[in-house]
């Protein structure tokens, strides 16, 4: 049992089929399912169900208890640190394959969420769902910044609970979230969030970020408008998007 404790049931099923010198097509016919479905179970695309365990009793001469124990053992393994690492690794492999098959270029909301959930793309602390819209995400105002007053003096300031950016003043601040890019994703800054852009604020900073970037994004926000504007810690401030690269950059493979 120790040899099967950390193996997914699909791999064990594949081994049982090979022990009987069957092809997947022959095994699927015996079990009463399609070859495509059987292949999906073996590769982990489809779940291994209790009903399938019953069907294997006659076709592969196994017992439902055997498969129930295999499922319990593997589920327990997935709750360990090693199991979680393995699951994330497989999720990332599936994610990259999905991006490639779809011909993904500019990532959209569900692809961004998938990359975040798989741990392939890093944004910490985690973003709320409403901050991911269309093909962009909104990052937040960080805790501290440097305020350049209209008279040219610079002072360190806190953005919590909030500060007033007066006409002609500029605030340099980092985002609350730390961004970590994998080798095949780069980030592009589109500009300020709508809530700040509509108040006649302008921004300055880096527009493209590439691997191996892992840091907070720093921006300058200048009040060019006729009114003073409140800027507070945690409020959306910067809109960015992500591009999936067709291949590994040369710098990442050397």
JOCOR-V110564 format. One record per backbone hydrogen bond with DSSP energy under -1.0 kcal/mol. CO is the residue of the C=O (numbers start at 1). NH is the residue of the N-H. If there is no record, write none. Layout:
BEGIN
co->CO nh->NH
co->CO nh->NH
END
This chain:
BEGIN
co->1 nh->4
co->4 nh->7
co->8 nh->12
co->9 nh->13
co->10 nh->14
co->11 nh->15
co->12 nh->16
co->13 nh->17
co->14 nh->18
co->15 nh->19
co->17 nh->22
co->18 nh->21
co->23 nh->27
co->24 nh->28
co->25 nh->29
co->26 nh->30
co->27 nh->31
co->28 nh->32
co->28 nh->33
co->34 nh->38
co->35 nh->39
co->36 nh->40
co->37 nh->41
co->38 nh->42
co->39 nh->43
co->40 nh->45
co->40 nh->46
co->49 nh->53
co->50 nh->54
co->51 nh->55
co->52 nh->56
co->54 nh->57
co->55 nh->59
co->56 nh->60
co->56 nh->62
co->63 nh->67
co->64 nh->68
co->65 nh->69
co->66 nh->70
co->67 nh->71
co->68 nh->72
co->69 nh->73
co->70 nh->74
co->71 nh->75
co->72 nh->76
co->73 nh->77
co->74 nh->78
co->77 nh->80
co->80 nh->84
co->81 nh->85
co->82 nh->86
co->83 nh->87
co->84 nh->88
co->85 nh->89
co->86 nh->90
co->87 nh->91
co->88 nh->92
co->89 nh->93
co->90 nh->94
co->91 nh->95
co->92 nh->96
co->93 nh->97
co->94 nh->98
co->95 nh->99
co->96 nh->100
co->97 nh->101
co->98 nh->102
co->99 nh->104
co->105 nh->244
co->108 nh->112
co->109 nh->113
co->110 nh->114
co->111 nh->115
co->112 nh->116
co->113 nh->117
co->114 nh->118
co->115 nh->120
co->115 nh->121
co->116 nh->119
co->122 nh->180
co->124 nh->178
co->128 nh->131
co->129 nh->132
co->131 nh->138
co->133 nh->136
co->134 nh->109
co->136 nh->133
co->137 nh->240
co->139 nh->237
co->139 nh->238
co->140 nh->176
co->141 nh->234
co->143 nh->159
co->145 nh->157
co->146 nh->172
co->147 nh->155
co->148 nh->170
co->149 nh->152
co->153 nh->149
co->155 nh->147
co->157 nh->145
co->159 nh->233
co->163 nh->231
co->165 nh->229
co->166 nh->169
co->169 nh->223
co->170 nh->148
co->171 nh->221
co->172 nh->146
co->173 nh->219
co->174 nh->142
co->178 nh->124
co->179 nh->215
co->180 nh->122
co->182 nh->185
co->184 nh->245
co->186 nh->243
co->187 nh->209
co->188 nh->241
co->191 nh->239
co->193 nh->196
co->193 nh->197
co->194 nh->198
co->196 nh->199
co->197 nh->200
co->200 nh->224
co->202 nh->222
co->204 nh->220
co->207 nh->189
co->209 nh->187
co->210 nh->213
co->213 nh->181
co->215 nh->179
co->217 nh->175
co->219 nh->173
co->220 nh->204
co->221 nh->171
co->222 nh->202
co->223 nh->168
co->229 nh->165
co->231 nh->163
co->232 nh->235
co->235 nh->141
co->237 nh->193
co->238 nh->139
co->239 nh->190
co->239 nh->191
co->240 nh->137
co->241 nh->188
co->242 nh->107
co->243 nh->186
co->249 nh->252
END
